[in-house]
Amino acid sequence: MKTVLFDIDDTIFDFTLSAKAAIVKAAGEFKIAFTEEMFNYYLQYNELLWEDYENNIITREDIFKLRFPKLFEHFNVNTDGILFEKHFHKYFKTEYVFIEGAKDIIEYLAPKYELYIVSNSMYETQYCRLTQAGINSFFKDIFVSDRIGHQKPTKEFFECCFNKIPNFDAKETIIIGDSLTSDIFGGHNAGIKTCWFNIKNIPNTKHAKYDYEIHSFEELKKIL
């Protein structure tokens, strides 16, 4: 193996904890008592929106226009959801909580492989988070859907990434990610090896095909 592609959220960083920290800060600005019930609703609705985005049903911009307005409507909170989204992004750019073992495995792999980021989020947001976390320099490049013009799991997204990787060899490439749809389906359809990072021990209800399944980054050392 020569090239390793890493997803970010819920692979390198804990999205739930990172997003919660950003939401709490934004809610403080808006003087909103943001409850655990509201946050759980946000997580569920946000996940559904991202799945629709991956399936080309909505755009990424639709996610940002819908999730907080829908949340506040559901809980009868009189707040501008679009404006709240902007404040959330302001804080989310600096929030990161590492998944256990993520930083260590990146430092372990960097001298041995060419590491790249593949993400469906926004370039500026993810670049800032990786930089804040002190791991940006370990990656040869950062491929994010808003710069690529396509999103995981589309073949076009991966082809654009592959075209930017010097001396790319699909047989020597693996993607590591938590999402069965964007990471595993995408990687499989793009003709590269796939490693499902299933830290939450969820069942494979989507019947996705993958080459490896790991539940911790220590297990990855047996593969790479």
LUMKEMI-396525 format. One record per residue: residue number from 1; residue in one letter; x, y, z of N, C-alpha, C in turn. Coordinates in pm, whole numbers, always signed. Example, Ala and Ser with C-alpha at 12.3 -4.5 7.8 and 13.67 -1.06 7.14 Angstrom:
! LUMKEMI-396525
- pos	code	n.px	n.py	n.pz	ca.px	ca.py	ca.pz	c.px	c.py	c.pz
- 1	A	+1319	-569	+780	+1230	-450	+780	+1320	-330	+780
- 2	S	+1285	-225	+708	+1367	-106	+714	+1290	+3	+787
END
This chain:
! LUMKEMI-396525
- pos	code	n.px	n.py	n.pz	ca.px	ca.py	ca.pz	c.px	c.py	c.pz
- 1	M	+83	-119	+0	+0	+0	+0	+88	+125	+0
- 2	K	+45	+223	-78	+124	+345	-92	+48	+471	-47
- 3	T	-82	+477	-79	-161	+597	-53	-276	+567	+41
- 4	V	-294	+652	+143	-401	+634	+241	-488	+759	+243
- 5	L	-617	+741	+217	-714	+850	+220	-791	+845	+351
- 6	F	-795	+956	+421	-865	+964	+549	-987	+1055	+540
- 7	D	-1100	+1005	+586	-1215	+1090	+615	-1181	+1171	+741
- 8	I	-1259	+1275	+770	-1231	+1356	+890	-1330	+1330	+1004
- 9	D	-1457	+1369	+982	-1553	+1365	+1092	-1595	+1222	+1126
- 10	D	-1583	+1191	+1252	-1608	+1059	+1310	-1507	+955	+1261
- 11	T	-1396	+1004	+1206	-1282	+918	+1175	-1158	+975	+1244
- 12	I	-1124	+1099	+1214	-1014	+1166	+1284	-1066	+1245	+1404
- 13	F	-1171	+1325	+1380	-1231	+1404	+1487	-1369	+1350	+1524
- 14	D	-1403	+1362	+1651	-1536	+1325	+1700	-1632	+1438	+1663
- 15	F	-1717	+1412	+1564	-1807	+1517	+1516	-1904	+1561	+1625
- 16	T	-1959	+1465	+1700	-2059	+1498	+1801	-2004	+1596	+1904
- 17	L	-1888	+1567	+1958	-1830	+1653	+2061	-1785	+1787	+2003
- 18	S	-1730	+1783	+1882	-1684	+1907	+1818	-1802	+1999	+1786
- 19	A	-1908	+1941	+1729	-2026	+2020	+1694	-2095	+2074	+1819
- 20	K	-2101	+1992	+1923	-2167	+2035	+2046	-2097	+2156	+2106
- 21	A	-1965	+2154	+2107	-1889	+2267	+2161	-1917	+2395	+2082
- 22	A	-1924	+2383	+1949	-1952	+2499	+1864	-2095	+2550	+1883
- 23	I	-2189	+2458	+1894	-2330	+2497	+1912	-2350	+2567	+2046
- 24	V	-2287	+2516	+2150	-2300	+2577	+2282	-2249	+2721	+2280
- 25	K	-2137	+2743	+2210	-2082	+2879	+2201	-2176	+2972	+2122
- 26	A	-2229	+2920	+2011	-2322	+3001	+1931	-2450	+3027	+2009
- 27	A	-2499	+2927	+2079	-2622	+2943	+2158	-2603	+3048	+2267
- 28	G	-2483	+3055	+2322	-2454	+3157	+2422	-2467	+3297	+2365
- 29	E	-2422	+3316	+2242	-2434	+3445	+2175	-2580	+3483	+2153
- 30	F	-2662	+3382	+2120	-2802	+3406	+2090	-2891	+3397	+2215
- 31	K	-2826	+3370	+2329	-2898	+3358	+2456	-3008	+3251	+2448
- 32	I	-2970	+3136	+2390	-3060	+3021	+2378	-3018	+2914	+2478
- 33	A	-3114	+2863	+2552	-3086	+2750	+2642	-3091	+2622	+2560
- 34	F	-2977	+2584	+2503	-2971	+2470	+2412	-2967	+2341	+2493
- 35	T	-3074	+2262	+2484	-3089	+2142	+2566	-3031	+2018	+2498
- 36	E	-3016	+1912	+2575	-2967	+1786	+2520	-3067	+1730	+2419
- 37	E	-3196	+1751	+2445	-3299	+1706	+2352	-3286	+1776	+2217
- 38	M	-3258	+1904	+2221	-3239	+1980	+2097	-3115	+1932	+2022
- 39	F	-3010	+1904	+2096	-2887	+1858	+2031	-2905	+1721	+1966
- 40	N	-2975	+1632	+2032	-3000	+1498	+1974	-3085	+1508	+1848
- 41	Y	-3183	+1600	+1850	-3264	+1622	+1731	-3178	+1674	+1617
- 42	Y	-3088	+1767	+1649	-2995	+1822	+1549	-2910	+1712	+1487
- 43	L	-2854	+1624	+1571	-2768	+1517	+1520	-2843	+1426	+1424
- 44	Q	-2965	+1388	+1460	-3043	+1297	+1375	-3082	+1363	+1243
- 45	Y	-3128	+1487	+1252	-3171	+1557	+1130	-3050	+1589	+1042
- 46	N	-2942	+1629	+1103	-2820	+1659	+1028	-2770	+1536	+952
- 47	E	-2775	+1421	+1016	-2731	+1297	+950	-2818	+1264	+829
- 48	L	-2949	+1284	+843	-3040	+1259	+730	-3010	+1354	+614
- 49	L	-2982	+1479	+646	-2952	+1577	+541	-2823	+1542	+467
- 50	W	-2722	+1500	+542	-2595	+1463	+478	-2612	+1339	+390
- 51	E	-2697	+1246	+432	-2724	+1129	+348	-2792	+1171	+218
- 52	D	-2886	+1266	+228	-2952	+1317	+107	-2852	+1386	+15
- 53	Y	-2758	+1456	+75	-2654	+1522	-4	-2567	+1419	-76
- 54	E	-2528	+1314	-4	-2446	+1210	-65	-2519	+1140	-179
- 55	N	-2653	+1136	-169	-2733	+1070	-272	-2782	+1168	-379
- 56	N	-2725	+1290	-382	-2759	+1391	-483	-2904	+1436	-479
- 57	I	-2966	+1427	-361	-3106	+1471	-347	-3110	+1620	-316
- 58	I	-3016	+1667	-234	-3006	+1808	-201	-2861	+1853	-218
- 59	T	-2839	+1983	-212	-2703	+2037	-219	-2647	+2056	-78
- 60	R	-2517	+2078	-70	-2456	+2105	+60	-2512	+2234	+118
- 61	E	-2538	+2333	+32	-2593	+2460	+77	-2732	+2440	+138
- 62	D	-2808	+2343	+85	-2940	+2313	+140	-2929	+2267	+286
- 63	I	-2825	+2191	+315	-2804	+2145	+453	-2794	+2263	+548
- 64	F	-2713	+2362	+508	-2689	+2477	+593	-2811	+2569	+602
- 65	K	-2897	+2563	+501	-3017	+2645	+504	-3130	+2580	+583
- 66	L	-3122	+2447	+600	-3233	+2373	+658	-3216	+2334	+805
- 67	R	-3095	+2293	+844	-3084	+2220	+971	-3119	+2304	+1094
- 68	F	-3067	+2425	+1107	-3099	+2503	+1227	-3238	+2567	+1219
- 69	P	-3282	+2619	+1103	-3420	+2667	+1096	-3522	+2559	+1131
- 70	K	-3499	+2437	+1081	-3590	+2326	+1112	-3585	+2293	+1261
- 71	L	-3466	+2294	+1317	-3449	+2265	+1460	-3526	+2365	+1545
- 72	F	-3506	+2494	+1517	-3571	+2597	+1599	-3722	+2599	+1578
- 73	E	-3765	+2567	+1457	-3909	+2556	+1431	-3969	+2443	+1513
- 74	H	-3899	+2330	+1516	-3949	+2212	+1588	-3964	+2240	+1737
- 75	F	-3873	+2318	+1793	-3875	+2345	+1937	-3933	+2483	+1971
- 76	N	-3998	+2546	+1871	-4064	+2675	+1892	-3970	+2780	+1952
- 77	V	-3848	+2784	+1896	-3750	+2883	+1939	-3747	+2994	+1835
- 78	N	-3772	+3116	+1878	-3779	+3231	+1787	-3638	+3284	+1761
- 79	T	-3567	+3218	+1670	-3429	+3255	+1638	-3406	+3239	+1488
- 80	D	-3324	+3326	+1432	-3289	+3319	+1291	-3191	+3202	+1271
- 81	G	-3241	+3093	+1216	-3161	+2973	+1198	-3046	+2990	+1100
- 82	I	-3066	+3070	+997	-2961	+3095	+898	-2846	+3172	+961
- 83	L	-2880	+3272	+1040	-2776	+3350	+1110	-2705	+3263	+1213
- 84	F	-2780	+3179	+1281	-2720	+3087	+1379	-2621	+2994	+1311
- 85	E	-2654	+2949	+1190	-2565	+2862	+1112	-2430	+2930	+1089
- 86	K	-2433	+3058	+1057	-2309	+3132	+1033	-2224	+3140	+1159
- 87	H	-2287	+3160	+1271	-2213	+3166	+1397	-2161	+3028	+1437
- 88	F	-2239	+2926	+1408	-2194	+2789	+1433	-2066	+2760	+1355
- 89	H	-2064	+2796	+1228	-1945	+2772	+1145	-1824	+2848	+1197
- 90	K	-1848	+2968	+1247	-1739	+3049	+1301	-1668	+2974	+1414
- 91	Y	-1745	+2908	+1498	-1687	+2835	+1610	-1640	+2695	+1572
- 92	F	-1714	+2632	+1479	-1679	+2494	+1441	-1542	+2487	+1375
- 93	K	-1501	+2595	+1309	-1370	+2598	+1243	-1254	+2579	+1340
- 94	T	-1277	+2608	+1466	-1169	+2597	+1565	-1192	+2484	+1664
- 95	E	-1301	+2409	+1647	-1332	+2302	+1741	-1288	+2166	+1686
- 96	Y	-1217	+2092	+1765	-1181	+1955	+1727	-1161	+1873	+1854
- 97	V	-1208	+1751	+1849	-1184	+1653	+1955	-1140	+1526	+1885
- 98	F	-1019	+1483	+1909	-967	+1365	+1841	-1043	+1238	+1880
- 99	I	-1071	+1154	+1782	-1110	+1017	+1809	-989	+950	+1876
- 100	E	-1015	+865	+1972	-906	+800	+2044	-810	+728	+1948
- 101	G	-684	+762	+1958	-580	+698	+1877	-558	+761	+1741
- 102	A	-641	+859	+1703	-633	+916	+1567	-501	+990	+1544
- 103	K	-464	+1075	+1636	-341	+1152	+1617	-219	+1060	+1615
- 104	D	-219	+961	+1702	-106	+867	+1708	-91	+788	+1578
- 105	I	-206	+744	+1521	-198	+662	+1400	-155	+746	+1281
- 106	I	-193	+872	+1278	-151	+961	+1169	+0	+983	+1177
- 107	E	+50	+1007	+1296	+195	+1025	+1314	+270	+897	+1282
- 108	Y	+209	+784	+1308	+270	+653	+1281	+275	+625	+1130
- 109	L	+167	+660	+1059	+156	+630	+916	+229	+729	+826
- 110	A	+239	+853	+870	+293	+959	+783	+431	+929	+724
- 111	P	+525	+871	+798	+656	+841	+738	+654	+723	+641
- 112	K	+548	+642	+649	+542	+518	+570	+455	+530	+445
- 113	Y	+357	+620	+447	+260	+629	+338	+236	+776	+300
- 114	E	+175	+795	+186	+129	+928	+146	-15	+943	+194
- 115	L	-37	+1038	+284	-168	+1056	+345	-242	+1174	+281
- 116	Y	-372	+1154	+257	-457	+1259	+201	-589	+1264	+277
- 117	I	-651	+1379	+275	-784	+1398	+335	-889	+1395	+225
- 118	V	-1000	+1326	+250	-1115	+1329	+160	-1239	+1358	+246
- 119	S	-1303	+1472	+221	-1413	+1516	+307	-1525	+1579	+226
- 120	N	-1647	+1567	+279	-1763	+1627	+213	-1800	+1763	+271
- 121	S	-1719	+1814	+359	-1752	+1940	+425	-1700	+2058	+345
- 122	M	-1667	+2167	+415	-1616	+2289	+351	-1465	+2297	+371
- 123	Y	-1395	+2336	+266	-1248	+2336	+270	-1194	+2425	+382
- 124	E	-1243	+2547	+389	-1190	+2640	+491	-1211	+2585	+631
- 125	T	-1329	+2528	+655	-1358	+2472	+787	-1264	+2359	+822
- 126	Q	-1248	+2265	+731	-1165	+2148	+761	-1016	+2183	+766
- 127	Y	-973	+2274	+679	-834	+2317	+682	-801	+2382	+816
- 128	C	-891	+2468	+864	-869	+2536	+992	-865	+2435	+1107
- 129	R	-953	+2337	+1104	-958	+2238	+1213	-831	+2152	+1215
- 130	L	-788	+2108	+1097	-667	+2028	+1089	-545	+2107	+1135
- 131	T	-543	+2236	+1100	-432	+2322	+1140	-434	+2346	+1290
- 132	Q	-552	+2375	+1343	-567	+2396	+1488	-523	+2272	+1566
- 133	A	-551	+2156	+1509	-517	+2030	+1576	-371	+1991	+1561
- 134	G	-299	+2064	+1475	-156	+2039	+1458	-122	+1919	+1372
- 135	I	-214	+1879	+1284	-188	+1760	+1201	-192	+1789	+1052
- 136	N	-216	+1912	+1014	-226	+1947	+872	-102	+1907	+793
- 137	S	+14	+1923	+853	+140	+1898	+782	+163	+1750	+750
- 138	F	+88	+1662	+812	+105	+1518	+786	+40	+1475	+654
- 139	F	-45	+1562	+598	-121	+1526	+478	-65	+1596	+354
- 140	K	-53	+1520	+246	+0	+1573	+121	-96	+1674	+58
- 141	D	-225	+1651	+75	-325	+1742	+20	-458	+1717	+90
- 142	I	-549	+1814	+76	-681	+1805	+137	-785	+1817	+26
- 143	F	-862	+1711	+5	-964	+1710	-99	-1101	+1723	-34
- 144	V	-1169	+1835	-60	-1298	+1863	+2	-1399	+1894	-106
- 145	S	-1522	+1849	-87	-1623	+1853	-194	-1649	+1993	-247
- 146	D	-1642	+2098	-163	-1674	+2231	-215	-1565	+2283	-309
- 147	R	-1444	+2227	-301	-1337	+2262	-394	-1336	+2168	-515
- 148	I	-1369	+2043	-491	-1368	+1942	-598	-1483	+1965	-697
- 149	G	-1599	+2005	-642	-1716	+2024	-728	-1806	+1902	-732
- 150	H	-1767	+1796	-664	-1846	+1674	-651	-1829	+1626	-507
- 151	Q	-1915	+1534	-464	-1907	+1485	-328	-1890	+1333	-324
- 152	K	-1833	+1285	-215	-1835	+1141	-191	-1981	+1100	-178
- 153	P	-2027	+989	-230	-1948	+878	-286	-1939	+879	-439
- 154	T	-1963	+992	-505	-1964	+990	-651	-1827	+954	-707
- 155	K	-1832	+886	-821	-1708	+847	-886	-1630	+970	-930
- 156	E	-1703	+1077	-966	-1638	+1200	-1010	-1551	+1261	-900
- 157	F	-1599	+1253	-776	-1521	+1306	-664	-1387	+1234	-656
- 158	F	-1392	+1102	-658	-1270	+1025	-644	-1178	+1041	-764
- 159	E	-1235	+1050	-883	-1152	+1069	-1002	-1077	+1201	-996
- 160	C	-1144	+1305	-947	-1077	+1436	-932	-963	+1426	-831
- 161	C	-985	+1353	-724	-879	+1333	-624	-762	+1257	-684
- 162	F	-793	+1148	-753	-689	+1063	-811	-603	+1140	-911
- 163	N	-668	+1229	-987	-595	+1307	-1087	-496	+1405	-1025
- 164	K	-518	+1438	-898	-430	+1533	-829	-322	+1464	-746
- 165	I	-325	+1331	-740	-226	+1255	-663	-115	+1210	-757
- 166	P	+7	+1254	-734	+119	+1215	-823	+139	+1064	-826
- 167	N	+158	+1011	-947	+186	+867	-966	+82	+780	-896
- 168	F	-42	+818	-909	-151	+746	-841	-164	+603	-892
- 169	D	-184	+510	-800	-206	+369	-833	-322	+318	-748
- 170	A	-435	+290	-812	-555	+247	-740	-530	+120	-658
- 171	K	-447	+31	-709	-420	-95	-639	-341	-73	-511
- 172	E	-277	+43	-500	-195	+74	-383	-259	+181	-294
- 173	T	-393	+193	-305	-464	+300	-233	-577	+242	-148
- 174	I	-595	+300	-29	-701	+258	+62	-766	+382	+122
- 175	I	-898	+375	+143	-970	+481	+212	-1014	+431	+348
- 176	I	-1000	+516	+450	-1041	+483	+586	-1149	+582	+628
- 177	G	-1266	+532	+662	-1374	+621	+702	-1486	+549	+774
- 178	D	-1569	+627	+841	-1677	+569	+922	-1807	+549	+844
- 179	S	-1822	+620	+732	-1949	+618	+660	-1954	+507	+556
- 180	L	-2054	+421	+569	-2073	+314	+471	-2113	+370	+335
- 181	T	-2182	+483	+335	-2226	+541	+208	-2113	+619	+142
- 182	S	-2070	+729	+203	-1973	+816	+135	-1834	+755	+124
- 183	D	-1785	+690	+230	-1648	+638	+229	-1638	+498	+169
- 184	I	-1720	+407	+217	-1706	+267	+175	-1766	+243	+37
- 185	F	-1891	+284	+15	-1950	+273	-119	-1864	+349	-220
- 186	G	-1826	+471	-181	-1747	+555	-271	-1615	+493	-308
- 187	G	-1543	+446	-208	-1413	+384	-233	-1423	+257	-314
- 188	H	-1523	+175	-282	-1543	+49	-354	-1573	+75	-502
- 189	N	-1663	+171	-527	-1700	+203	-665	-1586	+269	-742
- 190	A	-1494	+331	-668	-1379	+397	-733	-1264	+300	-758
- 191	G	-1280	+177	-711	-1180	+75	-741	-1060	+73	-648
- 192	I	-1077	+128	-526	-967	+123	-429	-1008	+38	-310
- 193	K	-912	+2	-226	-942	-76	-107	-1012	+13	-4
- 194	T	-1094	-51	+78	-1173	+23	+175	-1155	-35	+315
- 195	C	-1151	+54	+413	-1142	+14	+553	-1250	+87	+631
- 196	W	-1347	+12	+678	-1458	+71	+754	-1416	+91	+898
- 197	F	-1411	+217	+940	-1375	+250	+1078	-1504	+249	+1161
- 198	N	-1536	+135	+1215	-1663	+113	+1284	-1644	+119	+1435
- 199	I	-1606	+237	+1483	-1578	+253	+1625	-1705	+242	+1709
- 200	K	-1821	+267	+1647	-1948	+263	+1720	-2012	+124	+1718
- 201	N	-1945	+30	+1649	-1995	-107	+1642	-2139	-116	+1591
- 202	I	-2167	-43	+1484	-2300	-45	+1426	-2310	-160	+1326
- 203	P	-2428	-217	+1305	-2443	-324	+1207	-2437	-271	+1065
- 204	N	-2392	-353	+973	-2383	-316	+833	-2519	-337	+765
- 205	T	-2614	-251	+798	-2749	-266	+744	-2757	-229	+596
- 206	K	-2657	-159	+546	-2657	-118	+405	-2593	-225	+316
- 207	H	-2546	-335	+379	-2483	-446	+306	-2368	-397	+218
- 208	A	-2293	-304	+273	-2178	-250	+200	-2064	-352	+195
- 209	K	-1992	-352	+84	-1875	-440	+71	-1750	-360	+106
- 210	Y	-1667	-417	+190	-1542	-349	+227	-1433	-455	+244
- 211	D	-1308	-408	+238	-1196	-500	+250	-1158	-527	+395
- 212	Y	-1174	-425	+479	-1137	-439	+620	-1240	-367	+707
- 213	E	-1254	-415	+828	-1335	-347	+930	-1253	-340	+1057
- 214	I	-1240	-219	+1112	-1166	-203	+1236	-1252	-126	+1336
- 215	H	-1223	-147	+1463	-1299	-82	+1570	-1211	+10	+1655
- 216	S	-1084	+12	+1623	-990	+103	+1688	-872	+123	+1594
- 217	F	-797	+229	+1615	-684	+255	+1528	-566	+162	+1555
- 218	E	-565	+99	+1671	-460	+0	+1697	-472	-115	+1599
- 219	E	-594	-150	+1562	-618	-259	+1466	-564	-224	+1328
- 220	L	-558	-95	+1297	-512	-53	+1166	-364	-88	+1145
- 221	K	-289	-95	+1252	-148	-129	+1241	-125	-272	+1191
- 222	K	-228	-355	+1203	-218	-492	+1151	-242	-497	+1001
- 223	I	-301	-389	+948	-333	-381	+806	-226	-302	+732
- 224	L	-181	-192	+794	-84	-103	+729	+48	-104	+804
END
